Every structure is written in C-alpha cells, then in structure tokens.
Amino acid sequence: MSIPYAEVIGDPIAQSKSPLIHGFWLEALGLKGDYRRAHVKPDALADYVAERREDPDWRGCNVTMPHKAAIMDLVDDPGDIRGSIGAMNTVVRQRDGALIGTNTDAAGFYAPLAELDLEGAPVVVVGAGGAARAVLFALARAGVGPVTILNRSPLKAMGLLATFGLKGEVVALDATLPPAALLVNASSLGMKGQPPLDLDLSHLPDDAIVYDLVYSPLTTGLLAAAESRGLDTVDGLDMLIGQAALAFELFFGKAPPEGRDEELRALLTA
C-alpha cells in the first residue's frame, strides 16, 4: 500500500535534520507517512520537480540551499512569494497535480521574537541570500530600523534593503558592529564545513539578542561569544522547528503535537 511522503531537497542535504523532525511528529500523531532527504543538484532541479509532479503519493518538499530562488520558476505562486519575500522554502502538491510554492521561513524565524517590541529597533543581519530575504521580510513587518547588513556583495544587499523598504546601510563582514538590539546570522558562516563568523560583539548593548540561524553545530562560535558576554541568544533549532511545523501541516493535514518541543530538541541534539 502506498503511503504519503514529503522530502527536503538541497545540495548538499546530508546535514538536514528535517527528516528527524517530521518523522518525530508523524510517529507522535500515529500518522501513516514518510519524510525523506533528496539530494538534488542545481542542474537536476527541473527534472526532480517534473517527476514528483506526477507522483500522487508525494505531498511536497522543503527547499534548502541552493534552490530557494530557482524553485520559483518551476511552481505556481498564488501568494506572490516572488514579489514579497523573493525565495521559496516549501512546495505543496495539490490533488490535481498543481504545485504551490510558499515560504514558512519568515514565520518560523519570527516566532521566538513575537513577544518582543522591535518597532524602531536597530538590527544587524549577516548575509543576503534566501534565508536573509525571509528574515528581512519578517523584520520589515515588525517595523524595525535601521538595518545594517553585513555581506561580501554590497550591491546585492543594498537591493534587499530597497526591496523590503528598510532604511539602513551595507557594510563589510569585518566592519564594526553598531549598537543593535538584535543581531541575526542569516548566512552559512559558522556552519560545519564553512568558514567561521568572527564578529566583535563588544559594541552590542547588554540587552541585545543574538540569533543564529545555523543549527549545525547548535552552539556556533557566534552564540558562544554572545553567551560569554551574557547576552540572550536564540539558536537555529527555533527557526528550524518553527518553519517545519507550518510545512508539516501543509504536507500531512495535521498540526504537530503540542507540548513536545523539548523532547524534539533533545532528539535533535543527541
């Protein structure tokens, strides 16, 4: 008997913890289903989408690097994700075979910050890729400002400020940090196999929050530096679990079980 399944696609993909998360929820809810990794190289993305479109058991996929922009050319976009966030991280197959692209990263990123008043707060964001787009979209909705982006390519980052209607500036990765209320690493720096992200946090105020989207390792060099200064931190599992919860309901028609997050975090960090 066939069972419904979803996947996470990327290049590379072995590091993804999404199968653990979705598998945990499927088992907890007693649902028949599966969630897998699929290593999809950029030149194979169109073929992958075409093949899965014809599979009635395939419920969709989460999309990670480097496909969050390219996937937009291959699926439907009724919510105008291209015009708003400019990156997709989730594709859902409809019963008629239509593929709908959306983005759960923005809501997943913002969930740990939802109780804070960030209106007018100065923010620093590292990176200008697909994850940064979701972060800046959410921050613009929260009314933050000014925003300083640290990035190797100033032109690309300046375009993002304009896209999301944010005031701020773009500086080099080794620039002195302004006294921001929130620092977000939305780049791959600090991830296993990537160069470290070495920032001088001494200019951040004592009540600043440091948020690193990297979750492998969970305690990155950036978070360790923030903790040594006594700053509040948010690790990458918060966003990972938050965006996954929204995608899970789209794929399998049920919300994840409540009250199991600590158990899930223990599984992910074992």
Phi and psi in degrees as GROMACS dihedral restraints (atoms count N, CA, C in turn):
[ dihedral_restraints ]
;  ai    aj    ak    al  type     phi  dphi    fc
    3     4     5     6     1   -73.9    20    10
    4     5     6     7     1   150.0    20    10
    6     7     8     9     1  -126.4    20    10
    7     8     9    10     1   149.1    20    10
    9    10    11    12     1   -68.7    20    10
   10    11    12    13     1   145.6    20    10
   12    13    14    15     1  -146.1    20    10
   13    14    15    16     1   156.0    20    10
   15    16    17    18     1  -131.5    20    10
   16    17    18    19     1   172.3    20    10
   18    19    20    21     1  -144.2    20    10
   19    20    21    22     1   167.4    20    10
   21    22    23    24     1  -119.1    20    10
   22    23    24    25     1   132.8    20    10
   24    25    26    27     1  -118.4    20    10
   25    26    27    28     1   146.8    20    10
   27    28    29    30     1   177.7    20    10
   28    29    30    31     1   178.8    20    10
   30    31    32    33     1  -150.5    20    10
   31    32    33    34     1    96.7    20    10
   33    34    35    36     1   -82.6    20    10
   34    35    36    37     1   176.5    20    10
   36    37    38    39     1  -140.0    20    10
   37    38    39    40     1   -12.9    20    10
   39    40    41    42     1   -59.0    20    10
   40    41    42    43     1   -26.4    20    10
   42    43    44    45     1   -78.8    20    10
   43    44    45    46     1   -10.5    20    10
   45    46    47    48     1   -65.8    20    10
   46    47    48    49     1   133.3    20    10
   48    49    50    51     1   -96.1    20    10
   49    50    51    52     1     1.8    20    10
   51    52    53    54     1   -58.6    20    10
   52    53    54    55     1   -40.1    20    10
   54    55    56    57     1   -60.3    20    10
   55    56    57    58     1   -35.9    20    10
   57    58    59    60     1   -63.6    20    10
   58    59    60    61     1   -42.8    20    10
   60    61    62    63     1   -65.0    20    10
   61    62    63    64     1   -54.1    20    10
   63    64    65    66     1   -66.9    20    10
   64    65    66    67     1   -36.8    20    10
   66    67    68    69     1   -63.1    20    10
   67    68    69    70     1   -40.4    20    10
   69    70    71    72     1   -60.1    20    10
   70    71    72    73     1   -46.2    20    10
   72    73    74    75     1   -68.5    20    10
   73    74    75    76     1   -40.1    20    10
   75    76    77    78     1   -58.9    20    10
   76    77    78    79     1   -45.3    20    10
   78    79    80    81     1   -67.2    20    10
   79    80    81    82     1   -41.9    20    10
   81    82    83    84     1   -62.5    20    10
   82    83    84    85     1   -34.2    20    10
   84    85    86    87     1   -91.2    20    10
   85    86    87    88     1    -7.5    20    10
   87    88    89    90     1    67.9    20    10
   88    89    90    91     1    30.9    20    10
   90    91    92    93     1   -90.7    20    10
   91    92    93    94     1   142.2    20    10
   93    94    95    96     1   -80.3    20    10
   94    95    96    97     1   121.7    20    10
   96    97    98    99     1   172.6    20    10
   97    98    99   100     1   170.7    20    10
   99   100   101   102     1  -145.3    20    10
  100   101   102   103     1   155.2    20    10
  102   103   104   105     1  -140.4    20    10
  103   104   105   106     1   127.0    20    10
  105   106   107   108     1  -128.7    20    10
  106   107   108   109     1   165.3    20    10
  108   109   110   111     1   -93.0    20    10
  109   110   111   112     1   145.5    20    10
  111   112   113   114     1  -136.0    20    10
  112   113   114   115     1   116.1    20    10
  114   115   116   117     1   -80.5    20    10
  115   116   117   118     1   108.8    20    10
  117   118   119   120     1  -120.5    20    10
  118   119   120   121     1   115.4    20    10
  120   121   122   123     1   -78.7    20    10
  121   122   123   124     1   156.3    20    10
  123   124   125   126     1   -53.1    20    10
  124   125   126   127     1   -39.9    20    10
  126   127   128   129     1   -76.3    20    10
  127   128   129   130     1    -5.2    20    10
  129   130   131   132     1  -108.6    20    10
  130   131   132   133     1     2.5    20    10
  132   133   134   135     1   -63.4    20    10
  133   134   135   136     1   -45.5    20    10
  135   136   137   138     1   -62.5    20    10
  136   137   138   139     1   -42.0    20    10
  138   139   140   141     1   -65.2    20    10
  139   140   141   142     1   -39.7    20    10
  141   142   143   144     1   -59.0    20    10
  142   143   144   145     1   -49.1    20    10
  144   145   146   147     1   -61.9    20    10
  145   146   147   148     1   -43.2    20    10
  147   148   149   150     1   -62.6    20    10
  148   149   150   151     1   -41.0    20    10
  150   151   152   153     1   -67.4    20    10
  151   152   153   154     1   -45.9    20    10
  153   154   155   156     1   -68.9    20    10
  154   155   156   157     1   -29.1    20    10
  156   157   158   159     1   -57.8    20    10
  157   158   159   160     1   -30.3    20    10
  159   160   161   162     1   -91.0    20    10
  160   161   162   163     1     0.3    20    10
  162   163   164   165     1  -100.9    20    10
  163   164   165   166     1   107.6    20    10
  165   166   167   168     1   -67.2    20    10
  166   167   168   169     1   -17.7    20    10
  168   169   170   171     1   -83.3    20    10
  169   170   171   172     1   -15.9    20    10
  171   172   173   174     1   -81.0    20    10
  172   173   174   175     1   119.7    20    10
  174   175   176   177     1   -91.5    20    10
  175   176   177   178     1   -16.7    20    10
  177   178   179   180     1   143.3    20    10
  178   179   180   181     1  -169.0    20    10
  180   181   182   183     1  -151.8    20    10
  181   182   183   184     1   152.5    20    10
  183   184   185   186     1   -88.6    20    10
  184   185   186   187     1   148.4    20    10
  186   187   188   189     1  -121.9    20    10
  187   188   189   190     1   123.9    20    10
  189   190   191   192     1  -121.3    20    10
  190   191   192   193     1  -172.2    20    10
  192   193   194   195     1   -57.1    20    10
  193   194   195   196     1   139.8    20    10
  195   196   197   198     1  -107.9    20    10
  196   197   198   199     1    31.3    20    10
  198   199   200   201     1  -100.7    20    10
  199   200   201   202     1     0.2    20    10
  201   202   203   204     1   -65.4    20    10
  202   203   204   205     1   -24.1    20    10
  204   205   206   207     1   -93.0    20    10
  205   206   207   208     1   -45.1    20    10
  207   208   209   210     1   -62.9    20    10
  208   209   210   211     1   -31.2    20    10
  210   211   212   213     1   -64.1    20    10
  211   212   213   214     1   -23.8    20    10
  213   214   215   216     1   -64.2    20    10
  214   215   216   217     1   -24.7    20    10
  216   217   218   219     1   -80.9    20    10
  217   218   219   220     1    -6.4    20    10
  219   220   221   222     1  -115.4    20    10
  220   221   222   223     1    -6.1    20    10
  222   223   224   225     1  -134.4    20    10
  223   224   225   226     1   167.3    20    10
  225   226   227   228     1   -75.6    20    10
  226   227   228   229     1   153.9    20    10
  228   229   230   231     1  -137.1    20    10
  229   230   231   232     1    63.3    20    10
  231   232   233   234     1   -66.1    20    10
  232   233   234   235     1   -24.1    20    10
  234   235   236   237     1   -90.5    20    10
  235   236   237   238     1     6.7    20    10
  237   238   239   240     1    53.1    20    10
  238   239   240   241     1    50.7    20    10
  240   241   242   243     1   -64.0    20    10
  241   242   243   244     1   -36.0    20    10
  243   244   245   246     1   -59.8    20    10
  244   245   246   247     1   -42.5    20    10
  246   247   248   249     1   -79.9    20    10
  247   248   249   250     1   -18.3    20    10
  249   250   251   252     1  -102.7    20    10
  250   251   252   253     1   -73.4    20    10
  252   253   254   255     1   -82.5    20    10
  253   254   255   256     1   -40.6    20    10
  255   256   257   258     1    85.0    20    10
  256   257   258   259     1    15.8    20    10
  258   259   260   261     1  -157.3    20    10
  259   260   261   262     1   140.5    20    10
  261   262   263   264     1  -112.3    20    10
  262   263   264   265     1   139.3    20    10
  264   265   266   267     1  -123.0    20    10
  265   266   267   268     1     1.4    20    10
  267   268   269   270     1  -144.2    20    10
  268   269   270   271     1   133.7    20    10
  270   271   272   273     1  -123.6    20    10
  271   272   273   274     1   131.4    20    10
  273   274   275   276     1  -121.1    20    10
  274   275   276   277     1   129.5    20    10
  276   277   278   279     1   -86.4    20    10
  277   278   279   280     1   127.4    20    10
  279   280   281   282     1   -84.7    20    10
  280   281   282   283     1   164.8    20    10
  282   283   284   285     1   -62.0    20    10
  283   284   285   286     1   -28.2    20    10
  285   286   287   288     1   -85.8    20    10
  286   287   288   289     1     5.1    20    10
  288   289   290   291     1    92.8    20    10
  289   290   291   292     1    -7.5    20    10
  291   292   293   294     1   -66.5    20    10
  292   293   294   295     1   144.0    20    10
  294   295   296   297     1  -112.5    20    10
  295   296   297   298     1   121.0    20    10
  297   298   299   300     1  -106.4    20    10
  298   299   300   301     1   125.8    20    10
  300   301   302   303     1   -96.5    20    10
  301   302   303   304     1   142.7    20    10
  303   304   305   306     1  -148.1    20    10
  304   305   306   307     1  -173.4    20    10
  306   307   308   309     1  -138.9    20    10
  307   308   309   310     1   117.6    20    10
  309   310   311   312     1  -102.4    20    10
  310   311   312   313     1    -2.2    20    10
  312   313   314   315     1   -64.6    20    10
  313   314   315   316     1   -41.9    20    10
  315   316   317   318     1   -62.6    20    10
  316   317   318   319     1   -47.7    20    10
  318   319   320   321     1   -68.0    20    10
  319   320   321   322     1   -38.2    20    10
  321   322   323   324     1   -64.0    20    10
  322   323   324   325     1   -39.8    20    10
  324   325   326   327     1   -63.3    20    10
  325   326   327   328     1   -45.0    20    10
  327   328   329   330     1   -78.5    20    10
  328   329   330   331     1   -20.7    20    10
  330   331   332   333     1   -51.3    20    10
  331   332   333   334     1   -45.0    20    10
  333   334   335   336     1   -69.9    20    10
  334   335   336   337     1   -12.7    20    10
  336   337   338   339     1  -105.2    20    10
  337   338   339   340     1    -1.0    20    10
  339   340   341   342     1   -60.7    20    10
  340   341   342   343     1   -29.2    20    10
  342   343   344   345     1   -83.4    20    10
  343   344   345   346     1    -5.9    20    10
  345   346   347   348     1   -91.0    20    10
  346   347   348   349     1   151.8    20    10
  348   349   350   351     1   -97.2    20    10
  349   350   351   352     1   100.2    20    10
  351   352   353   354     1  -102.7    20    10
  352   353   354   355     1     7.5    20    10
  354   355   356   357     1   -62.2    20    10
  355   356   357   358     1   123.9    20    10
  357   358   359   360     1    76.7    20    10
  358   359   360   361     1     2.2    20    10
  360   361   362   363     1   -77.1    20    10
  361   362   363   364     1   137.1    20    10
  363   364   365   366     1   -71.6    20    10
  364   365   366   367     1   136.8    20    10
  366   367   368   369     1  -133.0    20    10
  367   368   369   370     1   145.7    20    10
  369   370   371   372     1  -116.9    20    10
  370   371   372   373     1   131.8    20    10
  372   373   374   375     1  -123.5    20    10
  373   374   375   376     1   129.5    20    10
  375   376   377   378     1   -98.4    20    10
  376   377   378   379     1   123.4    20    10
  378   379   380   381     1   107.9    20    10
  379   380   381   382     1   161.1    20    10
  381   382   383   384     1  -145.5    20    10
  382   383   384   385     1    27.5    20    10
  384   385   386   387     1   -93.6    20    10
  385   386   387   388     1  -157.0    20    10
  387   388   389   390     1   -62.3    20    10
  388   389   390   391     1   -40.7    20    10
  390   391   392   393     1   -65.7    20    10
  391   392   393   394     1   -40.1    20    10
  393   394   395   396     1   -62.6    20    10
  394   395   396   397     1   -35.3    20    10
  396   397   398   399     1   -62.2    20    10
  397   398   399   400     1   -43.6    20    10
  399   400   401   402     1   -65.1    20    10
  400   401   402   403     1   -40.5    20    10
  402   403   404   405     1   -62.3    20    10
  403   404   405   406     1   -48.2    20    10
  405   406   407   408     1   -66.9    20    10
  406   407   408   409     1   -35.5    20    10
  408   409   410   411     1   -59.2    20    10
  409   410   411   412     1   -48.5    20    10
  411   412   413   414     1   -65.5    20    10
  412   413   414   415     1   -41.5    20    10
  414   415   416   417     1   -67.0    20    10
  415   416   417   418     1   -36.7    20    10
  417   418   419   420     1   -62.7    20    10
  418   419   420   421     1   -40.7    20    10
  420   421   422   423     1   -62.8    20    10
  421   422   423   424     1   -30.5    20    10
  423   424   425   426     1   -82.1    20    10
  424   425   426   427     1    -7.1    20    10
  426   427   428   429     1    76.4    20    10
  427   428   429   430     1    29.1    20    10
  429   430   431   432     1   -73.3    20    10
  430   431   432   433     1   169.8    20    10
  432   433   434   435     1   157.0    20    10
  433   434   435   436     1   150.0    20    10
  435   436   437   438     1   -77.1    20    10
  436   437   438   439     1   163.0    20    10
  438   439   440   441     1  -115.4    20    10
  439   440   441   442     1   127.8    20    10
  441   442   443   444     1  -106.3    20    10
  442   443   444   445     1   123.4    20    10
  444   445   446   447     1  -104.3    20    10
  445   446   447   448     1   128.7    20    10
  447   448   449   450     1   -98.8    20    10
  448   449   450   451     1   120.5    20    10
  450   451   452   453     1  -159.1    20    10
  451   452   453   454     1   153.4    20    10
  453   454   455   456     1   -69.2    20    10
  454   455   456   457     1   -36.8    20    10
  456   457   458   459     1  -104.1    20    10
  457   458   459   460     1   101.0    20    10
  459   460   461   462     1   -63.7    20    10
  460   461   462   463     1   -36.2    20    10
  462   463   464   465     1   -62.2    20    10
  463   464   465   466     1   -46.0    20    10
  465   466   467   468     1   -61.6    20    10
  466   467   468   469     1   -43.5    20    10
  468   469   470   471     1   -69.1    20    10
  469   470   471   472     1   -37.3    20    10
  471   472   473   474     1   -62.6    20    10
  472   473   474   475     1   -37.1    20    10
  474   475   476   477     1   -61.4    20    10
  475   476   477   478     1   -35.4    20    10
  477   478   479   480     1   -68.2    20    10
  478   479   480   481     1   -41.2    20    10
  480   481   482   483     1   -58.1    20    10
  481   482   483   484     1   -44.2    20    10
  483   484   485   486     1   -66.4    20    10
  484   485   486   487     1   -41.9    20    10
  486   487   488   489     1   -57.3    20    10
  487   488   489   490     1   -42.1    20    10
  489   490   491   492     1   -98.1    20    10
  490   491   492   493     1     9.3    20    10
  492   493   494   495     1    64.3    20    10
  493   494   495   496     1    34.6    20    10
  495   496   497   498     1  -102.6    20    10
  496   497   498   499     1   140.9    20    10
  498   499   500   501     1   -90.6    20    10
  499   500   501   502     1   142.7    20    10
  501   502   503   504     1   161.9    20    10
  502   503   504   505     1  -155.1    20    10
  504   505   506   507     1  -150.0    20    10
  505   506   507   508     1   166.2    20    10
  507   508   509   510     1  -118.0    20    10
  508   509   510   511     1   132.2    20    10
  510   511   512   513     1  -132.4    20    10
  511   512   513   514     1   168.7    20    10
  513   514   515   516     1   -71.8    20    10
  514   515   516   517     1   162.1    20    10
  516   517   518   519     1   -63.4    20    10
  517   518   519   520     1   -24.0    20    10
  519   520   521   522     1   -99.3    20    10
  520   521   522   523     1    14.4    20    10
  522   523   524   525     1   -73.2    20    10
  523   524   525   526     1   157.3    20    10
  525   526   527   528     1   -69.8    20    10
  526   527   528   529     1   131.5    20    10
  528   529   530   531     1   -73.2    20    10
  529   530   531   532     1   139.9    20    10
  531   532   533   534     1   -75.2    20    10
  532   533   534   535     1   166.8    20    10
  534   535   536   537     1   -76.1    20    10
  535   536   537   538     1    74.3    20    10
  537   538   539   540     1   -85.1    20    10
  538   539   540   541     1   153.1    20    10
  540   541   542   543     1   -80.4    20    10
  541   542   543   544     1   -24.6    20    10
  543   544   545   546     1  -143.6    20    10
  544   545   546   547     1   131.3    20    10
  546   547   548   549     1  -119.3    20    10
  547   548   549   550     1   125.3    20    10
  549   550   551   552     1  -121.8    20    10
  550   551   552   553     1   124.7    20    10
  552   553   554   555     1   -92.4    20    10
  553   554   555   556     1   106.2    20    10
  555   556   557   558     1  -107.5    20    10
  556   557   558   559     1    19.8    20    10
  558   559   560   561     1  -106.2    20    10
  559   560   561   562     1   178.0    20    10
  561   562   563   564     1   -90.5    20    10
  562   563   564   565     1    -0.1    20    10
  564   565   566   567     1   -62.7    20    10
  565   566   567   568     1   132.8    20    10
  567   568   569   570     1    96.2    20    10
  568   569   570   571     1   -11.1    20    10
  570   571   572   573     1   -75.8    20    10
  571   572   573   574     1   153.1    20    10
  573   574   575   576     1   -53.4    20    10
  574   575   576   577     1   130.3    20    10
  576   577   578   579     1    86.7    20    10
  577   578   579   580     1    -4.0    20    10
  579   580   581   582     1  -113.7    20    10
  580   581   582   583     1   161.1    20    10
  582   583   584   585     1   -61.4    20    10
  583   584   585   586     1   153.9    20    10
  585   586   587   588     1   -72.3    20    10
  586   587   588   589     1   161.9    20    10
  588   589   590   591     1  -109.0    20    10
  589   590   591   592     1   101.1    20    10
  591   592   593   594     1  -102.3    20    10
  592   593   594   595     1   104.0    20    10
  594   595   596   597     1  -120.1    20    10
  595   596   597   598     1   143.3    20    10
  597   598   599   600     1   -85.5    20    10
  598   599   600   601     1   109.7    20    10
  600   601   602   603     1   -91.1    20    10
  601   602   603   604     1     6.7    20    10
  603   604   605   606     1   -65.2    20    10
  604   605   606   607     1   -20.7    20    10
  606   607   608   609     1   -88.8    20    10
  607   608   609   610     1    -5.2    20    10
  609   610   611   612     1   -76.2    20    10
  610   611   612   613     1   141.8    20    10
  612   613   614   615     1   -67.7    20    10
  613   614   615   616     1   163.3    20    10
  615   616   617   618     1   -66.8    20    10
  616   617   618   619     1   -19.6    20    10
  618   619   620   621     1  -101.1    20    10
  619   620   621   622     1    14.4    20    10
  621   622   623   624     1   -70.4    20    10
  622   623   624   625     1   156.0    20    10
  624   625   626   627     1  -115.3    20    10
  625   626   627   628     1   133.7    20    10
  627   628   629   630     1  -113.0    20    10
  628   629   630   631     1   123.5    20    10
  630   631   632   633     1  -124.5    20    10
  631   632   633   634     1   116.6    20    10
  633   634   635   636     1  -113.5    20    10
  634   635   636   637     1   120.0    20    10
  636   637   638   639     1   -73.8    20    10
  637   638   639   640     1   -16.6    20    10
  639   640   641   642     1   -67.1    20    10
  640   641   642   643     1   136.1    20    10
  642   643   644   645     1  -124.3    20    10
  643   644   645   646     1     5.9    20    10
  645   646   647   648     1  -137.8    20    10
  646   647   648   649     1    95.3    20    10
  648   649   650   651     1   -78.5    20    10
  649   650   651   652     1   161.4    20    10
  651   652   653   654     1   -69.9    20    10
  652   653   654   655     1   -44.8    20    10
  654   655   656   657     1   -95.9    20    10
  655   656   657   658     1    95.2    20    10
  657   658   659   660     1   -76.1    20    10
  658   659   660   661     1   169.3    20    10
  660   661   662   663     1   -58.5    20    10
  661   662   663   664     1   -37.3    20    10
  663   664   665   666     1   -63.6    20    10
  664   665   666   667     1   -46.9    20    10
  666   667   668   669     1   -67.1    20    10
  667   668   669   670     1   -37.4    20    10
  669   670   671   672     1   -62.2    20    10
  670   671   672   673     1   -41.5    20    10
  672   673   674   675     1   -64.9    20    10
  673   674   675   676     1   -39.6    20    10
  675   676   677   678     1   -66.2    20    10
  676   677   678   679     1   -42.7    20    10
  678   679   680   681     1   -65.7    20    10
  679   680   681   682     1   -35.3    20    10
  681   682   683   684     1   -67.0    20    10
  682   683   684   685     1   -22.3    20    10
  684   685   686   687     1   -90.6    20    10
  685   686   687   688     1    -4.4    20    10
  687   688   689   690     1    81.3    20    10
  688   689   690   691     1    17.6    20    10
  690   691   692   693     1   -83.7    20    10
  691   692   693   694     1   150.7    20    10
  693   694   695   696     1   -69.9    20    10
  694   695   696   697     1   142.2    20    10
  696   697   698   699     1  -131.3    20    10
  697   698   699   700     1   155.7    20    10
  699   700   701   702     1  -130.6    20    10
  700   701   702   703     1   126.1    20    10
  702   703   704   705     1   -94.6    20    10
  703   704   705   706     1   172.7    20    10
  705   706   707   708     1   -67.8    20    10
  706   707   708   709     1   -18.3    20    10
  708   709   710   711     1   -67.9    20    10
  709   710   711   712     1   -29.9    20    10
  711   712   713   714     1   -59.8    20    10
  712   713   714   715     1   -48.5    20    10
  714   715   716   717     1   -69.4    20    10
  715   716   717   718     1   -40.9    20    10
  717   718   719   720     1   -59.4    20    10
  718   719   720   721     1   -46.6    20    10
  720   721   722   723     1   -69.7    20    10
  721   722   723   724     1   -39.9    20    10
  723   724   725   726     1   -62.9    20    10
  724   725   726   727     1   -46.7    20    10
  726   727   728   729     1   -70.5    20    10
  727   728   729   730     1   -33.3    20    10
  729   730   731   732     1   -66.0    20    10
  730   731   732   733     1   -36.7    20    10
  732   733   734   735     1   -61.3    20    10
  733   734   735   736     1   -41.4    20    10
  735   736   737   738     1   -66.8    20    10
  736   737   738   739     1   -41.7    20    10
  738   739   740   741     1   -67.4    20    10
  739   740   741   742     1   -39.4    20    10
  741   742   743   744     1   -56.8    20    10
  742   743   744   745     1   -44.7    20    10
  744   745   746   747     1   -65.8    20    10
  745   746   747   748     1   -35.8    20    10
  747   748   749   750     1   -66.8    20    10
  748   749   750   751     1   -38.7    20    10
  750   751   752   753     1   -75.3    20    10
  751   752   753   754     1   -45.2    20    10
  753   754   755   756     1  -114.9    20    10
  754   755   756   757     1    -0.3    20    10
  756   757   758   759     1    76.5    20    10
  757   758   759   760     1     8.8    20    10
  759   760   761   762     1  -135.9    20    10
  760   761   762   763     1   144.7    20    10
  762   763   764   765     1   -75.8    20    10
  763   764   765   766     1   149.0    20    10
  765   766   767   768     1   -58.0    20    10
  766   767   768   769     1   155.4    20    10
  768   769   770   771     1   -64.9    20    10
  769   770   771   772     1   144.2    20    10
  771   772   773   774     1   -85.3    20    10
  772   773   774   775     1   153.2    20    10
  774   775   776   777     1    75.7    20    10
  775   776   777   778     1    16.6    20    10
  777   778   779   780     1  -116.6    20    10
  778   779   780   781     1    10.7    20    10
  780   781   782   783     1   -64.4    20    10
  781   782   783   784     1   -39.6    20    10
  783   784   785   786     1   -65.6    20    10
  784   785   786   787     1   -38.8    20    10
  786   787   788   789     1   -63.4    20    10
  787   788   789   790     1   -40.5    20    10
  789   790   791   792     1   -66.7    20    10
  790   791   792   793     1   -43.6    20    10
  792   793   794   795     1   -61.4    20    10
  793   794   795   796     1   -37.8    20    10
  795   796   797   798     1   -63.9    20    10
  796   797   798   799     1   -39.1    20    10
  798   799   800   801     1   -64.3    20    10
  799   800   801   802     1   -43.2    20    10
  801   802   803   804     1   -71.4    20    10
  802   803   804   805     1   -23.9    20    10
  804   805   806   807     1  -103.3    20    10
  805   806   807   808     1     0.6    20    10
